[in-house]
Amino acid sequence: MAISNKLSLAIVLVVGLTIAQLSSATLSPDLEKQLKNPNIDANKPLSDLINPVNPTVNNVVNQPINNAVNQPTTNPVTPPVNKAVNQPTTNPVTTPVNNAVNNLANILHEDPSEFLIPQNAARAKVSVPPFVWNETLAEFARSYAQERANDCKLQHSHSPGKGENIARAPGVLSPAKAVEMWVSEEVNYDYASNTCKKVCGHYTQVVWKGSTSIGCARSNCQGRGTFVTCNYYPPGNYIGRKPY
Ligand SMILES: *[C@@H]1O[C@H](CO)[C@@H](O)[C@H](O)[C@H]1NC(C)=O
């Protein structure tokens, strides 16, 4: 089996652990080694998810994810607290004052509807109300996508209080295609038993009824592909709860 296939399998297994609600987060040394390998095959589209911080299950939920990927070397920048939360989607983003956030040279600008329409279609299919755009989350997503543009690693922000789906592919990865990758996991999700064959956590986050707003961004990794991230508030994927 090629390394890339093993890695994909490893990611599937890690996410599967959380979805299967196993209390053991132990990974084999071999699996851990592969998951820590930053040289993810750039020729294969990949996506991964982070589970929300939940005081009651935090250790269990986050343990496999923390094993799987390296923590960011610097903390993501917190958006200024005085920003209006509900900016109309037609208005441009207010320029953040922080320099780290201000440098968004690799961010691909697009209409929020490109992320909203396909995810809201998946929600409508299971009678879940649509997401609204959350500019605070979008600012965070842009800041993090800019940070990841340097290496294009399929790595989470590990920032508390929000859900996060990420994806990466060589060349151009459109918002619609990234969302399609996440929503395609619908076939893996069994509502009756609230379990998942292989990976379905990206899908369950998209259709999580308690999550009401999103902010997403894409960055151009300069020859390494495209990095896509969506953040969700309030976060979803709580263990033991159904998405809707
Ligand atoms: C937007 O997200 C932030 C968290 O980043 C949250 O505090 C705020 O309440 C959200 N706004 C809406 C309208 O959901």
The ligand as an SDF file (V2000), in Angstrom:
LIG
                    3D

 14 14  0  0  0  0  0  0  0  0999 V2000
  -19.9150   34.1770   15.1670 C   0  0  0  0  0  0  0  0  0  0  0  0
  -18.8630   33.3930   15.7060 O   0  0  0  0  0  0  0  0  0  0  0  0
  -18.3690   33.8500   16.9390 C   0  0  0  0  0  0  0  0  0  0  0  0
  -17.2740   32.9030   17.3400 C   0  0  0  0  0  0  0  0  0  0  0  0
  -16.1910   33.0310   16.4950 O   0  0  0  0  0  0  0  0  0  0  0  0
  -19.4620   33.8990   17.9820 C   0  0  0  0  0  0  0  0  0  0  0  0
  -18.9570   34.4320   19.1830 O   0  0  0  0  0  0  0  0  0  0  0  0
  -20.6270   34.7090   17.4780 C   0  0  0  0  0  0  0  0  0  0  0  0
  -21.6770   34.6270   18.4090 O   0  0  0  0  0  0  0  0  0  0  0  0
  -21.0770   34.1660   16.1390 C   0  0  0  0  0  0  0  0  0  0  0  0
  -22.1820   34.9730   15.6120 N   0  0  0  0  0  0  0  0  0  0  0  0
  -23.3010   34.4160   15.1900 C   0  0  0  0  0  0  0  0  0  0  0  0
  -24.3280   35.3550   14.6300 C   0  0  0  0  0  0  0  0  0  0  0  0
  -23.5100   33.2170   15.2580 O   0  0  0  0  0  0  0  0  0  0  0  0
  1  2  1  0
  1 10  1  0
  2  3  1  0
  3  4  1  0
  3  6  1  0
  4  5  1  0
  6  7  1  0
  6  8  1  0
  8  9  1  0
  8 10  1  0
 10 11  1  0
 11 12  1  0
 12 13  1  0
 12 14  2  0
M  END
$$$$
